[in-house]
C-alpha cells in the first residue's frame, strides 16, 4: 500500500447539555502535591452527554462521504485504531482504501468524559471483568479465562489474539445503563455536523447506526453493523443500504443467539420493504473462528477489505484530477 497523505487531524466535542450540582460539601484538600490544602468546591455547572470525535481527512480522498466508526458498549474509539497484537486497525485500513474517517468516543466513554453519580446520574456505571468479557466476546467458554494465558480455554480455531487479551482488557471503560437516548442525541449531532456519511458500528454502536439510519436517512447513506445489538424492533424506512457482519461460535452462546435473532428479524423487514439488506456471515464464507471483535482478530485486514469494498460500492467516487484536466 502507498503511504497515506493526510490533510488534517482535528478533534471536536459535539452535543451535550449543562446540568447543575448543588448541596455538595465544600472541603479543604491538597490538590497539587506539596502545594498544601485548598478550598475544593464541586458545586456548579457541568457539561454532560457530549460526544468526542477525531476527524482524519485525506489530502486526496477517493470518496465524497467519510466513514464514521462507532464503538461497542464498554469500549471507546481506541478499538479501531490498532489491534491487540499491535497491527494497524480499521482506521488505517479505511484511510488506505480512500475514505476520510471519523472515530468517536460516545457520551460517557473515554475522552467524551463522564459525570458524577448520583448527583447527575441516578445510578453508578457497570463494569466488565475479564472473565465476563472472555465469555461475552465469544473468545472461549464461561470460566475459560485464566490469568495464566497458557491455562485459558478458547474456542477451536479462535482468531482473537488470545495471548494479548489482558492488554486488550486495559481499554475497557465503565458504561451507564439506560442512557441510550442520550447517546442517540449525541450521535445525531455528530451526523448533522458531518453531513452525508457511511457508518460502521460495532455491537452497541451498530444498533445506534441502524436506529439513526431510520431517523436520518439523508445523512446516513449506508450502514455496516458488525454484530449489532439494540436494533429497532420495526423497520419504517428501507432506503439506506445495510450490511451485517457476523463472526463464529454462535452455537456456544445463547446470549448472542438471541441478539442475532433480533437483528436478523430487522434485516428481514428491510428486505421485505425492498431495501438492500446484505449479510456477511463469515463462517458461511469459509472464514472461521472470528470473535465478537473481528476488527481485532488475526484476520482483521481481510474482513476490513470486504467491508471497504462493500462501502465503496455504495458511494460515487470523486473524479480524479487527471480526468478533470482531460475533460
MOGI-V653816 format. One record per residue. RES is the residue in one small letter. PHI is phi in radians with two decimals (NA if undefined). Layout:
res->RES phi->PHI
res->RES phi->PHI
This chain:
res->x phi->NA
res->x phi->-1.19
res->x phi->-1.10
res->x phi->-1.62
res->x phi->-1.83
res->x phi->-1.65
res->x phi->-1.43
res->x phi->-2.85
res->x phi->-2.27
res->x phi->-2.33
res->x phi->-2.05
res->x phi->-2.50
res->x phi->-1.99
res->x phi->-2.22
res->x phi->1.28
res->x phi->1.54
res->x phi->-2.71
res->x phi->-1.59
res->x phi->-2.30
res->x phi->-1.92
res->x phi->-1.91
res->x phi->-2.34
res->x phi->1.49
res->x phi->-1.41
res->x phi->-1.22
res->x phi->-1.57
res->x phi->-2.28
res->x phi->-1.93
res->x phi->-2.43
res->x phi->-1.39
res->x phi->-1.75
res->x phi->-1.77
res->x phi->-0.95
res->x phi->1.42
res->x phi->-1.57
res->x phi->1.39
res->x phi->-1.22
res->x phi->-2.46
res->x phi->-1.20
res->x phi->-2.11
res->x phi->-2.17
res->x phi->-1.65
res->x phi->-1.21
res->x phi->2.48
res->x phi->-1.77
res->x phi->-2.23
res->x phi->-1.58
res->x phi->-2.34
res->x phi->1.45
res->x phi->-1.40
res->x phi->-1.98
res->x phi->-1.90
res->x phi->-2.46
res->x phi->-1.87
res->x phi->-1.81
res->x phi->-1.85
res->x phi->-1.95
res->x phi->-1.32
res->x phi->-1.15
res->x phi->-2.48
res->x phi->-1.13
res->x phi->-1.53
res->x phi->-2.26
res->x phi->-1.37
res->x phi->-1.93
res->x phi->-1.33
res->x phi->-1.72
res->x phi->-1.77
res->x phi->-1.79
res->x phi->-1.99
res->x phi->-1.43
res->x phi->-1.64
res->x phi->-1.16
res->x phi->1.23
res->x phi->-2.24
res->x phi->-2.35
res->x phi->-1.09
res->x phi->-1.02
res->x phi->-1.12
res->x phi->-1.65
res->x phi->-1.44
res->x phi->-2.75
res->x phi->-1.54
res->x phi->-1.01
res->x phi->-1.67
res->x phi->1.61
res->x phi->-1.46
res->x phi->-1.18
res->x phi->-1.60
res->x phi->-1.16
res->x phi->-0.92
res->x phi->-1.19
res->x phi->-1.10
res->x phi->-1.27
res->x phi->-1.10
res->x phi->-1.07
res->x phi->-1.31
res->x phi->1.84
res->x phi->-1.74
res->x phi->-1.15
res->x phi->-2.32
res->x phi->-2.01
res->x phi->-1.97
res->x phi->-2.04
res->x phi->-1.89
res->x phi->-1.15
res->x phi->-0.87
res->x phi->1.32
res->x phi->-2.12
res->x phi->0.87
res->x phi->-1.34
res->x phi->-1.28
res->x phi->1.29
res->x phi->-2.65
res->x phi->-2.11
res->x phi->-1.35
res->x phi->-2.17
res->x phi->-1.65
res->x phi->-1.13
res->x phi->-1.98
res->x phi->-1.91
res->x phi->-1.11
res->x phi->-2.14
res->x phi->-1.28
res->x phi->-1.33
res->x phi->-1.82
res->x phi->-2.16
res->x phi->-2.06
res->x phi->-1.39
res->x phi->-1.04
res->x phi->-1.07
res->x phi->-1.19
res->x phi->-1.04
res->x phi->-0.97
res->x phi->-1.37
res->x phi->-1.15
res->x phi->-1.48
res->x phi->0.99
res->x phi->-1.56
res->x phi->-2.79
res->x phi->-1.27
res->x phi->-0.96
res->x phi->1.38
res->x phi->-1.47
res->x phi->-1.38
res->x phi->-2.49
res->x phi->-1.03
res->x phi->-1.54
res->x phi->-0.97
res->x phi->-1.18
res->x phi->-1.79
res->x phi->-1.24
res->x phi->-1.88
res->x phi->-2.12
res->x phi->-1.23
res->x phi->-1.03
res->x phi->1.22
res->x phi->-0.98
res->x phi->-1.55
res->x phi->-1.17
res->x phi->-1.29
res->x phi->-1.08
res->x phi->-1.18
res->x phi->-1.93
res->x phi->-1.11
res->x phi->-1.07
res->x phi->-1.17
res->x phi->-1.06
res->x phi->-1.16
res->x phi->-1.16
res->x phi->-1.61
res->x phi->-1.11
res->x phi->-2.25
res->x phi->-1.17
res->x phi->-2.43
res->x phi->-1.69
res->x phi->-1.52
res->x phi->1.36
res->x phi->-1.88
res->x phi->-1.06
res->x phi->-1.08
res->x phi->-1.10
res->x phi->-1.12
res->x phi->-1.08
res->x phi->-1.07
res->x phi->-1.17
res->x phi->-1.10
res->x phi->-1.16
res->x phi->-1.06
res->x phi->-1.05
res->x phi->-1.09
res->x phi->-1.14
res->x phi->-1.21
res->x phi->-1.34
res->x phi->1.48
res->x phi->-0.90
res->x phi->-2.74
res->x phi->-2.00
res->x phi->-1.95
res->x phi->-1.95
res->x phi->-2.08
res->x phi->-1.90
res->x phi->1.00
res->x phi->-1.02
res->x phi->-1.10
res->x phi->-1.18
res->x phi->-1.12
res->x phi->-1.06
res->x phi->-1.11
res->x phi->-1.17
res->x phi->-1.17
res->x phi->-1.34
res->x phi->-1.13
res->x phi->-1.28
res->x phi->-1.47
res->x phi->-2.32
res->x phi->-1.14
res->x phi->-1.30
res->x phi->-1.77
res->x phi->-1.52
res->x phi->-1.63
res->x phi->-2.87
res->x phi->-2.22
res->x phi->-1.92
res->x phi->-1.89
res->x phi->-1.63
res->x phi->0.81
res->x phi->-1.28
res->x phi->-2.18
res->x phi->1.27
res->x phi->-1.25
res->x phi->-1.05
res->x phi->-1.26
res->x phi->-2.33
res->x phi->-1.78
res->x phi->-1.80
res->x phi->-2.21
res->x phi->-2.27
res->x phi->-1.47
res->x phi->-1.71
res->x phi->-1.09
res->x phi->-2.20
res->x phi->-2.20
res->x phi->-1.76
res->x phi->-2.11
res->x phi->-2.21
res->x phi->-1.56
res->x phi->-2.04
res->x phi->1.18
res->x phi->-1.19
res->x phi->-1.19
res->x phi->-1.71
res->x phi->-2.43
res->x phi->-1.01
res->x phi->-1.05
res->x phi->-1.29
res->x phi->-1.08
res->x phi->-1.19
res->x phi->-1.04
res->x phi->-1.17
res->x phi->-1.05
res->x phi->-1.07
res->x phi->-1.17
res->x phi->-1.16
res->x phi->-1.05
res->x phi->-1.16
res->x phi->-1.06
res->x phi->-1.14
res->x phi->-1.11
res->x phi->-0.99
res->x phi->-1.13
res->x phi->-1.11
res->x phi->-1.47
res->x phi->1.58
res->x phi->-1.44
res->x phi->-1.45
res->x phi->-2.19
res->x phi->-1.60
res->x phi->-2.30
res->x phi->-1.86
res->x phi->-1.54
res->x phi->-1.04
res->x phi->-1.06
res->x phi->-1.15
res->x phi->-1.65
res->x phi->1.13
res->x phi->-1.90
res->x phi->-1.96
res->x phi->1.64
res->x phi->-1.28
res->x phi->-1.48
res->x phi->-1.16
res->x phi->-1.94
res->x phi->-1.11
res->x phi->-1.28
res->x phi->-1.91
res->x phi->-1.33
res->x phi->-0.98
res->x phi->-1.70
res->x phi->-1.06
res->x phi->-1.11
res->x phi->-1.10
res->x phi->-1.27
res->x phi->-1.03
res->x phi->-1.12
res->x phi->-1.11
res->x phi->-1.18
res->x phi->-1.17
res->x phi->-1.13
res->x phi->-1.11
res->x phi->-1.07
res->x phi->-1.06
res->x phi->-1.25
res->x phi->-1.66
res->x phi->-2.40
res->x phi->-1.26
res->x phi->-1.26
res->x phi->-1.38
res->x phi->-1.01
res->x phi->-1.23
res->x phi->-1.10
res->x phi->-1.12
res->x phi->-1.16
res->x phi->-1.12
res->x phi->-1.16
res->x phi->-1.09
res->x phi->-1.18
